Amino acid sequence: MPHKKAVIATEPASNDALGELEQLRLIVFGKAKEDLEIKIEALKQSLAAQMSDMNSNFALQFEAINSQIKAQFNALTASIDGVDSTREANKFAFEEDNTSLSSQLEMTDNSSKDDSDLIHKRIDE
């Protein structure tokens, strides 16, 4: 137990020494610490302002890119719609041509049969 009493007795002395040491630090480094804290605060404010500007610029650039993407998408959609309508028109024209050619082929086939029958009839007579 005598050992603990010695520690307890030195604690107030060490606290006083620490307090004096802190006072000396404040005297010696107080102005430098204050200047350093002022510079750190200025840097924080500068960084916050720069980050705000960067965020604003990023938002503007994002909006510009987004509007360009939308415009190009709309242009491509219109182009695809134009190609689709052209394809549909061509398909319709091919179907009409196919129907017309089929009719002409059938008429030519019937005419050939009639001519052939007529030639056979003349040969037989």
Secondary structure by P-SEA (a helix, b strand, c coil): caaaaaaaaaaaaaaaaaaaaaaaaaaacaaaaaaaaaaaaaaaaaaaaaaaaaaaaaaaaaaaaaaaaaaaaaaaaaaaaaaaaaaaaaaaaaaaaaaaaaaaaaaaaaaaaaaaaaaaaaaac
